């Protein structure tokens, strides 16, 4: 992972921490953006070469499994992520991963925001 990738990953982790702080200090529903939160978690997971379960994602964004699964299915329908059911597992074993194009788009978004923020 190059310096730029390491900086982008650090920024993505910072965004996740900010979202968690919002949930801690303010009414959780005011800032709720479940699809973007899911995408951030999967973005970091992909950098770390992790294939995350929907259950893990639910825990990380403080959301019920059913709601997380519903959003993951919608994101899959839009071609943003891929869901995979490992053989022999129940629905809690459902795994999610960003598509290559979604990963690249998020890398561009987070990376370009770094450049813009530094120039402000």
C-alpha positions in Angstrom: 0.0 0.0 0.0 1.5 3.3 -1.1 1.6 6.5 0.9 -1.5 7.9 -0.8 -3.4 4.6 -0.2 -2.4 4.7 3.5 -3.6 8.3 3.7 -6.9 7.5 2.1 -7.4 4.5 4.4 -6.6 6.8 7.4 -9.2 9.3 6.1 -11.8 6.6 5.7 -11.2 5.4 9.3 -11.5 9.0 10.4 -14.9 9.3 8.7 -16.1 6.2 10.4 -14.9 7.6 13.8 -16.7 10.8 13.1 -19.9 9.0 12.3 -19.6 7.0 15.5 -19.1 10.2 17.5 -22.2 11.7 15.9 -24.2 8.7 17.1 -22.7 9.0 20.6 -23.4 12.7 21.1 -26.5 13.5 19.0 -29.7 11.8 18.1 -28.6 8.8 16.0 -31.5 9.3 13.5 -30.4 12.9 12.6 -27.2 11.8 10.9 -28.2 8.4 9.8 -26.9 7.5 6.4 -26.8 3.8 6.5 -25.8 3.1 2.9 -22.8 5.4 3.1 -21.8 3.9 6.5 -22.0 0.4 5.0 -19.8 1.5 2.1 -17.2 3.1 4.4 -17.0 -0.1 6.5 -16.6 -2.2 3.4 -14.1 0.2 1.9 -11.8 -0.2 5.0 -12.5 -3.9 5.0 -11.4 -4.2 1.4 -8.2 -2.3 2.1 -7.5 -4.8 4.9 -8.5 -7.7 2.7 -11.5 -8.6 4.8 -14.7 -10.0 3.5 -17.2 -8.7 6.1 -20.4 -10.3 7.2 -23.6 -8.3 7.3 -23.8 -9.1 11.0 -20.4 -7.5 11.5 -21.4 -4.4 9.5 -24.6 -4.1 11.5 -22.6 -4.1 14.8 -20.1 -1.5 13.5 -22.9 0.9 12.4 -25.2 0.2 15.4 -28.0 -0.9 13.2 -30.2 -4.0 13.2 -29.3 -6.9 11.1 -32.6 -6.7 9.1 -32.0 -3.1 8.2 -28.4 -3.6 7.3 -29.4 -6.6 5.1 -32.1 -4.6 3.4 -29.6 -1.8 2.5 -27.0 -4.3 1.4 -29.5 -5.9 -0.9 -30.4 -2.4 -2.3 -26.6 -1.6 -2.8 -26.2 -5.0 -4.5 -29.0 -4.2 -6.9 -27.3 -0.9 -7.8 -24.0 -2.8 -8.5 -22.2 -1.2 -5.6 -21.5 -4.3 -3.6 -21.7 -8.1 -4.0 -23.3 -10.4 -1.4 -22.1 -13.9 -1.0 -23.6 -16.7 1.1 -20.9 -19.2 2.2 -22.1 -22.8 1.8 -23.9 -24.3 4.8 -24.4 -20.9 6.6 -27.7 -19.3 7.6 -28.5 -15.7 6.7 -26.2 -14.3 9.5 -23.3 -15.7 7.5 -24.1 -13.4 4.5 -20.9 -11.6 3.4 -20.5 -8.3 1.5 -17.8 -6.8 -0.5 -17.6 -3.6 -2.6 -17.3 -4.1 -6.3 -14.0 -3.1 -8.0 -15.6 0.0 -9.5 -17.3 1.1 -6.3 -14.0 0.6 -4.4 -12.2 2.8 -7.0 -15.0 5.4 -6.9 -14.7 5.6 -3.1 -11.0 5.9 -3.3 -11.4 8.8 -5.7 -14.0 10.5 -3.5 -12.0 10.2 -0.3 -8.7 11.0 -1.9 -10.1 14.0 -3.8 -11.7 15.4 -0.6 -8.3 15.2 1.1 -6.8 17.4 -1.6 -9.7 19.9 -1.5 -9.6 20.0 2.3 -5.9 20.8 2.3 -6.4 23.7 -0.1 -9.2 25.3 1.9 
